[in-house]
């Protein structure tokens, strides 16, 4: 299941990157060839970059690609490393739930409630920030699945 979620995120990010490339290309064409840049291309590129970056953080979390300081685990035995991994995963879970899920949902709700829209696209800003709870859900899934694997490893005596 985790591979399917990673694959979905890869395709979603590739799609967003493709749309962003086309958007920036259209902005360049309209600026230099038509001498009148489209008013919406910069804004769309900015929103796509926000989505791409935050979904990329969730993807990196699922692939275990975030940077880490591994000075302490080198001095621990396997059992102690497993317990340290549990603490680290719980801290990441706490952060993802507090900031991405709870904070993101509140931010999206407030943006929709206030009726905020973007200047050029007239897109409700809540749609832009909806990536926060979506990424938070992905991070939550990845970290919970990794926690269950570590706990199973501890129970089996590894």
Secondary structure, 3 states (H helix, E strand, C coil): CHHHHHHHHHHHHHHHHHHHHHHHHHHHHHHHHCCCCCCCHHHHHHHHHHHHHHHHHHHHHHHCCCCCCCCCHHHCCHHHHHHHHHHHHHHHHHHHHHHHHHHHHHHHHHHHHHCCECCCCCCEHHHHHCHHHHHHHHHHHHHHHHHHHHHHHHHCCC
